Amino acid sequence: MVERLSAEARRTALLRLKGWSEVSGRDAITRTFTFRDFNEAFGFMTRAALVAEKSDHHPEWRNVYKTVEVVLSTHDADGVTARDIALAEAMDRIAGA
């Protein structure tokens, strides 16, 4: 089982993650990605899904036209873990952020 990050470790990680923030009332992090159009947003989701599947760690996300809202939290740990930070970093790379 993966260990949940301490509040301090989560805050430190968020300083490195541009655009990510804590979810109010929940031990999770979130970011909204905005792309040029639906095709670009869907392409991002497809590439991110491959990374998520390979690491067996899946995001909560929602897509409307050119935006993708992502929430990351490790359900087995009931909060943010290193797996969430790694997936957030991968998503940032995929999005070119």
Summary of the structure (lengths in Angstrom):
residues: 97
radius of gyration: 12.8
end to end distance: 30.1
largest distance: 38.5
contacts: 271
relative contact order: 0.25
helix: 46%
strand: 24%
